[in-house]
Amino acid sequence: MSDEEKKPGPRQPNFQLQLDEEMAQGKYVNFALVNHNPAEFVFDFAYMQPQQPRGKVQARVILAPIHAKRFLMALTENLGRYEERFGPIKLPAGKPTDPVVH
């Protein structure tokens, strides 16, 4: 066994999360809006029906800036893992059909 094989991997945190049945079902969203102020980031996740000008917010998540950055890092890492396993996620070329709001 090489030294690399003997090294333990990153320690996984030991914690438990409670997830009730309704929350475990999740919500489908196809639109996200991000706002921020000096103290927090607000993520609104919504479902927009095709050809409809209004959507319904399914979840609002409010994070401190440090947690928003950690979330970005975790999402970036997991997108990389996904693409390694399943291939690149292709974005539409040219004019996207979905709005991008900053």
N, C-alpha and C positions, 0 to 999 in steps of 0.2 A: 504494500500500500504506500502511495506517495504521500508526502507531507500535505499536499493539497487535499487529498482524499480524507485525511485524518482530521482536518480542520472542521469544526462544527459550523453549520450554516448560521445565518442571522437568527438571533433569538426571537421567537414569536411571543408577543405579549400574551399573558395568561389572564383573560377576562371573559366574561359572558355578557351577551346582550339579550334583552328580553324583546321578543317580537310577537305581537299578538296576531291572531289569524287574519284580521282585516288588513293590517299593515303588510303582512307576508304576501298578500295578493299583488301588491304593488299597483302602480298607476302607469299607464302608457302616456308618454309625452313626446311631442315632436317639435317643441319650441321652447327656448330658454331665454330669459331676459336677465341681465346682470346689472345691478346698480350698486353704488358704493358711496360712502361718506368717510370721513377720517376714522371712524370707530368700527365700521362693519361693512361687510359685503352682503347683499341681498340677492338670492337666486330665486327667481320665479320660474317654475316648470309648468308648462301649459300644454293643452291639447288644442290644436287648431284644425278644424275640419277643412278639407279642400274647398276652395272658392268661397269661403266664409270670412268676413272681415273681423269676426270676434272669436276669441278663444276663451277657454276656462282654465284658470290656474288650478292645477292639481296638487301642487305642493309649493311651499315657500320655505327656503332654508336660509338662515341668517348666520353668518360666520364672522368671527374676529379676523382681521387681516392675516395674522399668522396662520390660522387654520385654513383660510382660503388658499394661501400659498402652499400649505401642506397638501390640501386637496388637489391643487393643480399638479404638484409633483407626483402624487399617487396616481392621478388620472393619466399623466404622461407616461409613467412607468407601465401602467396596465395596458394602455394603447399600444405601446411597443411590444409587450408580450403577446397581445392579441395578433398584431401584424406578423410577428415571427411565426406564430402557429398557423394562422389562417390566410396570410397574405395581406398586401396593402389595402387600406380602406381608401377607395377612390372618391374624390370629391368631384362634383360636376364641373366640367370645363366651361370657360366663358361666363355667361350670365347665369348665376344659380337661380333655381326656381323658388327656393325658400329665402325669405329675407334674413339678412344678418344685421342684428341690431347691436350697436356698441354703446 
